[in-house]
């Protein structure tokens, strides 16, 4: 039996927690699966693509992937639980991902410059 999928709403306790697989934050409108062992939230696709929990030391294993892994999100978009998730939410998530990548690159460059300046 597949682990239950959850559509994250704006009041969820899982918002801003980090998926142990992809290291990106959990955001409103995304579909997640909680590891049955350690209860860590994973993006639904991360959970099934990796075969289970990504938390170091946890032995949570994904059951067989449901035939439609995005069925929960589709139901939410049709007006079910967690309604309000839209195509725009996915675009916003992609923009945030790009923004986070740019910020990380800038931070690494700044650290490299500081190290270079300190040893010269």
C-alpha positions as CSV (number, residue, x, y, z in Angstrom):
1,X,0.0,0.0,0.0
2,X,1.4,3.4,-1.0
3,X,2.2,6.0,1.6
4,X,-0.5,8.7,1.8
5,X,0.3,11.9,-0.2
6,X,-0.5,15.3,1.4
7,X,-1.1,18.5,-0.4
8,X,0.6,21.2,1.6
9,X,-1.6,24.2,2.5
10,X,-0.6,27.6,3.8
11,X,-1.0,26.6,7.4
12,X,0.9,23.3,7.2
13,X,3.6,22.5,9.7
14,X,5.7,21.3,6.9
15,X,6.1,24.6,5.0
16,X,9.8,25.7,4.8
17,X,11.1,22.3,6.0
18,X,13.7,20.8,3.7
19,X,13.2,17.7,1.6
20,X,16.1,15.3,2.5
21,X,16.4,14.2,-1.1
22,X,16.6,17.4,-3.2
23,X,17.3,19.8,-0.3
24,X,14.7,22.3,-1.5
25,X,12.0,23.6,0.8
26,X,8.5,22.3,1.1
27,X,6.1,25.0,-0.2
28,X,2.4,25.6,-0.3
29,X,0.6,23.6,-3.0
30,X,3.2,20.9,-3.3
31,X,2.5,17.2,-2.8
32,X,4.5,15.5,-0.1
33,X,4.9,12.1,1.5
34,X,5.9,11.7,5.2
35,X,8.4,8.9,5.9
36,X,6.6,6.3,7.9
37,X,9.6,5.8,10.1
38,X,11.2,9.2,10.8
39,X,8.2,11.4,9.6
40,X,10.5,13.6,7.5
41,X,8.5,15.3,4.7
42,X,9.6,14.5,1.1
43,X,8.3,15.9,-2.2
44,X,6.2,13.1,-3.6
45,X,8.4,12.6,-6.7
46,X,11.6,12.7,-4.6
47,X,10.2,10.0,-2.3
48,X,9.3,7.6,-5.1
49,X,12.2,8.5,-7.4
50,X,14.8,7.7,-4.7
51,X,12.9,4.7,-3.4
52,X,12.4,6.0,0.1
53,X,13.7,8.3,2.8
54,X,16.7,10.5,2.2
55,X,17.5,11.2,5.8
56,X,20.8,9.8,6.8
57,X,20.4,6.7,8.9
58,X,16.7,6.2,8.2
59,X,15.5,3.0,6.7
60,X,12.2,4.2,5.4
61,X,11.5,2.5,2.0
62,X,8.9,3.6,-0.5
63,X,6.2,1.2,-1.4
64,X,5.4,0.6,-5.0
65,X,4.9,3.9,-6.9
66,X,1.2,4.6,-7.5
67,X,0.2,4.5,-11.2
68,X,-0.4,8.3,-11.0
69,X,2.0,9.8,-8.6
70,X,0.5,13.3,-9.1
71,X,-3.1,12.2,-8.5
72,X,-3.3,14.1,-5.2
73,X,-2.2,17.3,-6.8
74,X,-4.6,16.9,-9.6
75,X,-7.5,16.4,-7.2
76,X,-6.4,19.5,-5.3
77,X,-6.4,21.5,-8.5
78,X,-9.9,20.2,-9.3
79,X,-11.1,21.6,-6.0
80,X,-10.4,18.9,-3.5
81,X,-8.2,19.0,-0.4
82,X,-5.7,21.8,-0.6
83,X,-7.5,23.6,-3.4
84,X,-5.8,26.7,-4.5
85,X,-2.7,25.1,-6.0
86,X,-2.3,26.6,-9.5
87,X,0.0,26.4,-12.4
88,X,1.4,29.7,-11.1
89,X,2.6,27.9,-7.9
90,X,4.8,25.7,-10.0
91,X,6.3,28.7,-11.8
92,X,6.9,30.5,-8.5
93,X,8.7,27.4,-7.2
94,X,10.9,27.3,-10.3
95,X,11.7,31.0,-9.9
96,X,12.5,30.5,-6.2
97,X,14.8,27.6,-7.1
98,X,16.7,29.7,-9.6
99,X,16.9,32.6,-7.1
100,X,18.2,30.2,-4.5
101,X,20.8,28.9,-6.9
102,X,22.0,32.4,-7.8
103,X,22.2,33.4,-4.1
104,X,24.2,30.3,-3.4
105,X,26.7,31.0,-6.3
106,X,27.1,34.6,-5.1
107,X,27.7,33.4,-1.5
108,X,30.3,30.9,-2.7
109,X,32.0,33.6,-4.8
110,X,32.1,35.9,-1.8
111,X,33.6,33.3,0.5
112,X,36.2,32.4,-2.1
113,X,37.1,36.1,-2.4
114,X,37.4,36.5,1.4
115,X,39.6,33.4,1.6
116,X,41.8,34.7,-1.3
117,X,42.0,38.1,0.4
118,X,42.9,36.6,3.8
119,X,45.8,34.5,2.4
120,X,47.3,37.0,0.1
